[in-house]
């Protein structure tokens, strides 16, 4: 492998990991905001900052660790804008659903692990749908991969 090809693959990997972390962080903040609006009426500003920080840090880590391998392995043919939009909405909806489910199991406060599980399930469902859609639409065409 030439050094230019290797450099190009490293650049693509860095962009994908960074983009997945940004999308994950945004979804984490949305889930944290939904948690706060559904759970509390009045919130101290310091508590709000802590929850948002936890949301974006957890979302960014999950996005970088889960999103990048999904993108580079399964979703190479999916346009990045469509991928980011679908995964963002699925992660946010899955996290809010996990929060709602955790209320019946984890009293008196919600379970973060169920919220993360909900986000992972949402992202997995969105990835499978996108993979199936773009695998079928490009089956007859020989398109180069992202690498």
C-alpha positions as CSV (number, residue, x, y, z in Angstrom):
1,X,0.0,0.0,0.0
2,X,1.4,3.3,-0.9
3,X,1.9,6.1,1.6
4,X,-0.7,8.3,-0.1
5,X,-3.4,5.6,0.1
6,X,-2.5,5.0,3.7
7,X,-2.7,8.7,4.5
8,X,-6.1,8.9,2.7
9,X,-7.5,6.0,4.8
10,X,-6.2,7.6,8.0
11,X,-7.9,10.9,6.9
12,X,-11.2,9.2,6.2
13,X,-11.1,7.3,9.5
14,X,-10.4,10.5,11.4
15,X,-13.2,12.4,9.7
16,X,-15.7,9.5,10.3
17,X,-14.7,9.1,14.0
18,X,-14.9,12.9,14.5
19,X,-18.3,13.1,12.8
20,X,-19.6,10.1,14.7
21,X,-18.5,11.7,18.0
22,X,-20.2,15.0,17.1
23,X,-23.5,13.3,16.2
24,X,-23.3,11.2,19.3
25,X,-22.6,14.3,21.5
26,X,-25.6,16.1,20.0
27,X,-27.9,13.1,20.5
28,X,-26.6,12.8,24.1
29,X,-27.5,16.4,24.8
30,X,-31.0,15.9,23.3
31,X,-31.5,12.8,25.5
32,X,-30.3,14.7,28.6
33,X,-32.6,17.6,27.8
34,X,-35.5,15.3,27.4
35,X,-34.7,13.6,30.7
36,X,-34.6,17.0,32.4
37,X,-37.8,18.3,30.9
38,X,-39.7,15.1,31.6
39,X,-38.4,14.6,35.1
40,X,-37.9,18.0,36.8
41,X,-39.9,21.2,36.8
42,X,-37.3,23.5,38.3
43,X,-33.6,22.9,37.8
44,X,-30.5,24.5,39.3
45,X,-28.2,25.9,36.6
46,X,-25.2,23.9,38.0
47,X,-27.2,20.7,37.8
48,X,-28.3,21.5,34.2
49,X,-24.6,22.0,33.2
50,X,-23.6,18.7,34.8
51,X,-26.4,16.7,33.1
52,X,-25.6,18.3,29.7
53,X,-21.9,17.6,30.2
54,X,-22.6,14.0,31.1
55,X,-24.9,13.8,28.0
56,X,-22.5,15.1,25.5
57,X,-19.5,13.1,26.9
58,X,-21.4,9.8,26.9
59,X,-22.9,10.5,23.5
60,X,-19.5,11.5,22.0
61,X,-17.9,8.4,23.4
62,X,-20.7,6.1,22.2
63,X,-20.7,7.8,18.8
64,X,-16.9,7.4,18.3
65,X,-16.9,3.8,19.6
66,X,-20.0,2.5,17.9
67,X,-20.6,4.9,15.0
68,X,-17.2,4.8,13.3
69,X,-17.1,1.0,12.9
70,X,-20.7,0.9,11.7
71,X,-19.9,3.6,9.2
72,X,-16.7,2.1,7.9
73,X,-17.8,-1.5,7.8
74,X,-21.6,-1.6,7.0
75,X,-22.5,1.8,5.7
76,X,-19.8,2.7,3.2
77,X,-22.3,3.5,0.4
78,X,-24.7,5.6,2.5
79,X,-24.3,9.4,2.0
80,X,-22.8,10.9,5.1
81,X,-25.5,13.5,5.6
82,X,-28.3,11.0,5.4
83,X,-26.4,8.7,7.7
84,X,-25.8,11.4,10.3
85,X,-29.5,12.5,10.2
86,X,-30.9,9.0,10.6
87,X,-28.4,7.9,13.3
88,X,-28.9,11.2,15.2
89,X,-32.7,10.8,15.3
90,X,-32.5,7.1,16.1
91,X,-30.1,7.6,19.0
92,X,-32.2,10.4,20.4
93,X,-35.4,8.5,20.1
94,X,-33.9,5.4,21.5
95,X,-32.5,7.2,24.4
96,X,-35.8,8.8,25.3
97,X,-37.5,5.5,24.9
98,X,-35.0,3.9,27.1
99,X,-35.6,6.6,29.7
100,X,-39.4,6.1,29.5
101,X,-38.9,2.3,30.0
102,X,-36.5,2.8,32.8
103,X,-39.1,4.7,34.8
104,X,-41.1,1.5,35.4
105,X,-38.0,-0.5,36.4
106,X,-35.7,1.8,38.2
107,X,-37.5,3.8,40.8
108,X,-37.0,6.5,42.1
109,X,-34.7,7.7,39.3
110,X,-34.1,6.6,35.7
111,X,-31.5,4.1,34.7
112,X,-28.7,5.5,32.5
113,X,-27.9,2.0,31.3
114,X,-31.4,1.6,29.8
115,X,-31.1,4.9,28.1
116,X,-27.8,3.9,26.6
117,X,-29.2,0.6,25.6
118,X,-32.2,2.3,24.0
119,X,-29.8,4.6,22.0
120,X,-27.7,1.6,20.9
121,X,-30.8,-0.3,19.8
122,X,-32.1,2.8,17.9
123,X,-28.8,3.2,16.1
124,X,-28.6,-0.5,15.3
125,X,-32.1,-0.4,13.7
126,X,-31.3,2.7,11.7
127,X,-28.0,1.2,10.5
128,X,-29.7,-2.0,9.4
129,X,-32.4,0.0,7.6
130,X,-29.9,2.1,5.8
131,X,-27.6,-0.8,5.0
132,X,-30.5,-2.7,3.4
133,X,-31.8,0.3,1.5
134,X,-28.4,1.2,0.0
135,X,-27.2,-2.4,-0.5
136,X,-30.3,-3.1,-2.7
137,X,-30.1,0.2,-4.6
138,X,-26.5,-0.2,-5.5
139,X,-26.4,-4.0,-6.1
140,X,-26.2,-3.7,-9.9
141,X,-23.7,-0.8,-9.9
142,X,-20.0,-1.3,-9.2
143,X,-19.3,1.7,-6.9
144,X,-15.9,2.3,-5.3
145,X,-15.8,2.1,-1.5
146,X,-14.9,5.0,0.7
147,X,-11.3,3.7,1.2
